[in-house]
């Protein structure tokens, strides 16, 4: 005669029940349905064998995530191994579970016959209804608190965005980068005019704005700057000829003398400009790394800055992925497009993608053709980036090569490889890279899990010590 056990996953822990007179119950499912509502009748049908409460909210969330994915958590494995009958008697028992995936996982681990149909759903319904009355020490208030807390945590984890793939940061970064370029140009012009009263010849010798600001910050008052500091100046200019020209110009300059208070302000302003240049470099590196995380294929194909501008102009990566290639081609040239439509003139051939290096390499007569082809590849790259779970830059690399091959075809008629063959190779390479990423992620999760368990054990030990 088979014995039926029921595994019930509750917000407060795991519970194992034994069903009395299973054979008779199985024949009379309507009677079970009627007895579920009445606690006195239902208590005669099931008996609590064991209950394992979760140690913390994090532990409960970890277990419920495993259950929802059809996996057997270590806690559940230990619980079943401890409280189920011994291996010799397990052949004559049936374990009722709510989820078929959990049933198959338990069957693989313990070689137990699992059931999730027939009378099992009705018994689980009764357990959900009367669970606080069947477990000692568990009240309705405690049950509702556990369910509410776990429900919020589980839902939050389900709807949580991947913080590494938020495209809002790209939109803000490229906007800030454009603003910094304007500010740096304005401030560089201002410092040239300001310091030009004291040393006007330096403007023609040092043409780079960043180098000019650093030289001004180093020289300060030209009368106090001696030939002994030539090496310091050369480390900034990186050119011995320019360094010699600066010292030569100091001897014959027509610049006026400058007061100490004016020099302090010029030095302070030059220092601010230098910091702005340094911040712009760090922001550009940040944008590059962010594009590598959010849209690696688009960044590989068209460049980080142009790709970021496309995302910012579309509003998000998802919006860009929804656009057809014809829209991406003229994205950023809306004024010219509407003006052309209004005057019935020629529509623009390209918008933001004009700044791509691919269009710059093309001949004048081929710029329109390559922009159309590039927009098509950008649409593909943005869709791959948007909808792939594990983004890689493999497709972007192959798409970039396709654009280069198309340019060669326009120049000398050399036929490029077929798109089907290229994508087949890209798919194989992407699959290999995804597997490598998954292995690394699995190792990272194991380390995180060990660290969390160690922290929980330390917290439990601290509580016992108190």
N, C-alpha and C positions, 0 to 999 in steps of 0.2 A: 504494500500500500504506500503510495507516494505521499510525502509530506510537503505542504506548500508554505514557503516563507515569503514575506513581503519586505522588500527594501524601500524605505520611505526617506526621501531627501527633504529635510526641513531646513528653514532658515537658521535654526538654532543648532542643528546637528543631524547626524545619521541615526536612524532607528531601524531595528530589525524586529519584525513581528512574525509569530507563527500562527497559521490558520488552523483551527480545529475542524476535524471532520471534513477534510477538503473534498473527498469524493462525493459526499452528499451535497456539498455547496455547489460543486461544479455542475451538478445535474439540475439545480434549482436556482438559476441566476435571478429570476423574478423575485424570489423570496429574499435574496441578498439585497436587491435594490430596495425592497420594503424595509429591511432591517437596518439599512445604512442610516436612516434618519433618526431612529430610536437608539439612544446611547446604551440603554440597558440590554437591548437585544444584540447590538453590535459588539458590546464588551464580551459576550459569550462566544463570539465568532473568532476574534483575534486576541492574542496574548503577547505582551511586550517581552522580547527576549533580551535585547540590549539597546542601549542608547549612548551615543558618543557625541557630546557637545563640542562645538567648534571653540578653539582657544581664544580667537579674537576675530574682529571684523575682517581683517586682511586675510586670515586663514579661511573664513567663510566664503569670501569672494574668490579666493584661489580655488577652493573646492567646487563652487557652483560654476565657475568658468570651465573646469574640467568636465563636469557633468553635462553642461550645455554643448560641449564639443564631442561628447560621446566617449570620453576618456575616463580611466579609473585613476583617481588621485591616490597618492601614497597613503593618506589617512583612511580612505575607503577600503583600500586593499588590506591594510592592517586590521580594520574593523571587521571585515568579512572573514578574514583568515582566523581571527580570534573567536568569533561568535557563531560561525556556521558549524554544523556537525563535522565530525572527523571525515577524512578522505574516504574511508570505507563506506560510510553511510551516505555520502553525497550523491551516489548513483541513484538512490531512492528518493531524492528530494527535488523540488522545483522551486526556483527563486523567481518571484514576481517583481518586475521593475516597470518603471513608467516609460522609459525610452528604449527603443529597439537597438540604438547604437551602443548604449551602455550595456544592454543585454549581451550583445556580441562580444564586447570587450571583456566582460566578466566571464563569459563562456570560454574565451581563449586563455584567460589566466587560471581559472579554477576548474575547468571542464565540468561546469554545472549546467544543467538544463534550465534555461531562463524563459520566462513567458511574459508577454506584455499585452496579451489579448484575453478575451473571454471574461472570466470573473475578476481578473486582476484590476482593471480600471475602476470597477465598482468598489472594490475593497480599498483602493487608494483614495477614492472619493470620500469614503467613510473615515479614513485616517486623517485626511485634511480637515474634515468637519469636527472630529472629536479628539484631535491630537493632544491638546492641553489636558484633557481629562484622562488620557491613557498613560501619560508620563508624569511621574511624581516631581513636584517642585516647579513645574512649568505652568504659569498662569496665562490667561488671555492677554493681560497687559504686556508681559514679557514677550509673548509670541508676536504681538503686533509691533513692538519695538524692533525685534530682530528682523521681521519681514520688511518693515519700513526702511531700516538702515541698509540691509542687504539689497533691497530693491533699488534704492537710490544709487548705491555704489555700482551695482551691476549695470544699470541703465547709463550711468555716467561713463563707465568704461566702454560701453557699446557705441555711444554717440560721440566719444572723444575724438577730436581730430589728431592726426599725426603732426606734432608740433614741428617736426623737421621738414614738413612739406607744405607749410603755410605760405601761400604766394603773396599775402599782404605785405610781408617784409620786403619782398622784391620790389613791389610797387612803390613803397615808401623810400627804399634805398635809391632807386633810379631817379626818383623825383628830387631827393636830397642831393644826389650827385650832380644833376643838372643845375640845381641852385648854387651848389658850391663852385661849379665852373664859372658861372656868371659873377659870383662874389669875388672869386680869386682873380679873375681878369680885371674887375673894377679896382680892387685893392692894389693889384700889381701896377696898374696905370697910375694910381694915386701915389704910391711910394716912389715911382720913377720921377714923377713931377716934383714931389716934395724934396727928395734927396738930390734931384737935378740942379737945384739952386746952389748946392754946395760942391757937387762933382758932376757936371753935365756930360763930360766925355765918357763916363762909365756906361751910359745908356747904350751907346753904339758898340762898345766893346763886349758887354755882356747882354746878349739878346734873350736868353732864357729867363723867364720870370722867377722861377724858383731859385736858380743860381744867383740872380741879381739880389733877391731879398737876403740870401745867406751872405753874400759879399758885403752888402750894406751893413748887416748886423756885425760882421767881422771888422770892417774898416772903421766905421763910426766917423770920427774926425780924421780927415786925410792927413792933416799935419802931424798927428801923433802916430801914424802908421809907418813904421820903419821897414827897411829892406830885410831886416832880420826875420820878419814874419812871412817871408816869401813862400816857405813850404806850407804854412797854414792856408794861404790863399790858393796855392796850387792844388791842394787836396779838395778844395771846393770847386774851382774852375775846371779841373782835370785837363788843363791845357797850359803848357809852359809858355806858349806864344801869347795867349791872352793875359797871363800873369805878368809877363814882361811889359805888355802894352799898358796894363793898369798902372804899373810903377812909372812908366814913361809919361803917361798922361798926367800923373800927379805933379810932375815937375812943371808942366806948362799949362795947367788947367786955368780956365777963366772963371771958375766958380768962386762965389763969395764965401767969406767966413761965416760960421754958424755959431749961435749962442748955445751954451750948455743945456738950457731948458728945451730948446728946439731939438737938439740932438737926442735928448732923453726920450722925447715923444716919437721921433723917427725910429729910434732903436726899438722902442716898445711895439710900434706898429709893424716893423719888419719882423719882429719875433712872432706876432700874431699871424702874419701872412705865412711864415714858415710852418707854424703849427697847423694852419688850414691846409697847406699842401700835404703835410704828413697825414692829417686826418683823412684827406681825400684818397690817399694811397691805401690806407687801412680799410676805408669804406669800399673801395674798388675790390680789394681782396675778399672782403666779406660778401659782396655781391657775387663774386665769382664762385665762392664756396656754396652760397645759397642756391644759385642757379644749378650747380652740380648736384644738389640734393633734390630740388623741386622739378627742374626741367633739364636734365642732363643731355638729352638728345637734341633739344632745341638749341642749347648753349653750344654743343659741339658742332652743330650744322651752321649756325649763323653768327655765333659769338655771344658772349654773356650780355654785353650792353644792348645790342640790337634786340636780342631775345627778351631781355627785361623790358625794353620799351614797348615791344609788341604786347607783352602780358599786361603792362600798365595801361596801354591804350585800349585794350579789349576789356579791362576791368578785372579779369582773373584768368588763370590758366584754363579753367573750365569753359569760360566764354570764348577764349581763343580756339580751343579744341572744337567748339561748335561751329566756328566760322568756316565757310567754304574757302578754297584757295583763291578765288577771285577777289574776295573781300580782304584776305590777308595781304594780297598783292598791293592794294591801294590804301591799306590801313595807315593813317597819318596824313593822307592827301585828300581829306574830305572837302576842304574848301575848293581846291582845284577841280575836284570831281563835280561838285554842284555848280561851280561856275561854268564848266564845260557843258553840263547838261542844260543849263539855262541859256547859254549862248549857242547851243548846238555845235560846239567845237569838239576837238579831239580830247578824249578822256585821258587822265594821267596813266602812265605805264607802271609807276611804282610809287610807294610811299616810304615808310620807315625802312623797308628792306633795301632801299637804295644805298644805305650806309654799309651794307655787307661787302666784304672783300670780294665776293664772287662777282658782283655786278661791276665793281671797279676794275676787275681783270678783263671783262668782256669788251669787245669792240663796240663802237657807237651803234652800228646797225644791228648788233645782237643783244643789246642791253634789255630791250623789251621782251625778247624771247627767253633769255635766261632769268629775268625777273618772274615771268610766269611759271617757269619750271621750278625756280627756287621757292616760290609761294606754295606750290603743290607739295614740295618736300617739307616745308615748314608746317603745313596742315597735318601731314602724317606724323611728324616728330612731336607736335604738341598733343596729338591724340594719344600717342604711345605714352608720353610722359604723364598725361592726365589720368589715364585709365589703367595703367599697369600698377600692380601691387608692389613690385620690387623694381624701381626704375634703374636702368643701366644706360650707359652712353654708347652701347654697341651699335644700335640702329642709327644714331646720329652720326657716328663715324662712317658707316657705310653710305648713308644719305649724302654726306659731305663729299665722299669720293665719287658718288654718282653725278653730283653737280659739276665737279672738276672734269669728269669724263665727258659730260655734255658740252662743256666749254671747248675741250679739245676737238669734239665732233664738229662744232661750229667753225673752228679755226682751220682744221686740216682734213675734216671728213672721216676721222678715225672712229669706227663704230664702237659704242660703249657696250658693256655686257648687258644681258637681258635683266630686267627688273626682277623677274621670278627667281633667277639663279642667285642674284645678289641677296634677296630677302631670305632665301633658303639658308644661305651661309650665315646671315645675320641672326636668324632664329636659332640655329645650332649654337653659335657663340654666346648668344644671350642666355640660353638655357644653362650652359656650363657656368656662366658668371652668376646666374641666379642661385644655382646649387651651392656655389662657393659662399655667397652672401648668407644663404640660409644656414649653412654649417657654422659660420661665424656668429650668427644671431643666436643659434641654439647654444653654443658655448657661453655666450654672454648671459643668456637667460639662466643657465645652470649656475653660473657664478653669482648672479643676482639672487637666485633662489637660496643658495647656500648662505649668502650674506644675510638675507632676510630671516632665515631660520636661526642663524647664530644670534641675531639681534633679538628675536623673540625669546630664545632660550636665556639670553642675558637679562632681558626684562622680567621673565618669570622667576629667575634666580634672585633678582633684586627685590621682587615682591615677597618672596619667601623669607628673605633675610630681614625684611622690615617686620 
